[in-house]
Amino acid sequence: MKQNNDVQWEKVLLVGVNTGTEEDFEACMQELESLAEACMMETVGIVTQNMEAAHSSLYVGRGKLDEIRHSAVVLEVDVVVFYDSLTPSQLRNLQKEIGKPVLDRTSLILDIFERRAVSREARLQVETAKLQYFLPRLTGMHEALTRQGGTSGSMSSRGAGEKQLELDRRRISQRISELKRELKEVAKDREVQRKKRNAARIPLVSLVGYTNAGKSTIMNAMVDTYVKEEHKKVLEQDMLFATLDTSIRRIETGNSKDFLLSDTVGFLHKLPHGLIKAFHSTLEEIKNADLLLHVVDYSDEHYKEHSKVTLETLKELEASHIPVITVFNKADKCMSGLPLIRQGSQITMSAKQRVGLSELVEMIIAAVHSDYVEAEFLIPYCEGGVVSYFMDNAEVKSRKYLEEGIAIAVRCHKADRDKYSWFEKTPVPDNRS
């Protein structure tokens, strides 16, 4: 059995039903194995079955269930993990039939999220999703509790198991309500921060893509190159869902064309809807972005399917209308010589090798600063705040101190030019001829 930091890994048996709806079922089972590994589980066996549809009460056929039970005993597994999300009745029946702890894909992902959550907001979001998922599945968890007497609807006449089940349901429902209230408060703080950023007119660029595509590597490469502050780097590991918390960094390009870069949770095939709902406020950063960087692991043979999942998730988040630059990352793993390919709104690069990074930044600047114009203003000395605003939020090309005020030539956002249009200088006609 594997060990990591003196912690023993659990032995796990993976089970999946191939109904023909997946383009590559084998790849799906490999991904399930990666999810199990992220939970410190060592896969010691895989059992699959081809069926038109999963069995309504047992997920698999009765004969295949015998095989699973036998394999679980022979391989001495600690837990059996099923590829699809199980219904409450399937979970209850399988646990009784197999005699081993049973998990499904959703509970596995929730476990990973629980392990990775660092910030208060992420912890609240994960706990909310987990409780909402397990609430209708409590019956299976209380299968060992005894039941006795009582057939009326009053709680006093119910069996011990039913009383405990009802109490747990109430506690969980109350806790979910508390969590939702806390998340609303956190969301308010996030909205205040968002409004401040919008007021500053700094474009927001969001990294999106399948989990482990290299979003955090791109973030750290830009921080290394343009920010040069080690403590502003984010966690970067070759694992599924290494990053859950949203991180935002100001990328200072040195030519007054800065932008904010945000990195958040990666997407996944069949990502539980409850998680998307729980992480709604976090994913709002994507909806409010001026530009999306769709990061694709070009070295993964299933990158096309992963790209499709990302685009479908963006559609679900109502963010499919936002301009996109597609970044084919990790090209160093599958291309000899790593030729930099830049075509339209796509770029093939390697963030880890820093190949194509400056070209990507050029593409970002061209996209997010397209609404910028050049203008000249004559600002009275009593309006020094306006000058300070342009110094912080525009590219100042020249500044002269005249008798009537400060003449300043800038490259700024169209909205800022319109906002301060009464200070804008107009050419004086030359009548000397």
Secondary structure by P-SEA (a helix, b strand, c coil): ccccccbbbbbbbbbbbbccccccaaaaaaaaaaaaaaacbbbcbbbbbbbccccccccccaaaaaaaaaaaaaacccbbbbcccccaaaaaaaaaaaccccccaaaaaaaaaaaacccaaaaaaaaaaaaaaacccccccccccccccccccccccccaaaaaaaaaaaaaaaaaaaaaaaaaaaaaaaaaaaaaaaaacbbbbbbbccccccaaaaaaaaaaccccccccccccccccccccbbbbbbbbccccbbbbbbbcccccccccaaaaaaaccccccccccccccccccccccaaaaaaaaaaaaaaaacccccbbbbbbcccccccccccccccccbbbbccccccaaaaaaaaaaaaaacccccccccccccaaaaaaaaaccccccccccccccbbbbbbccaaaaaaaccccccccccccc
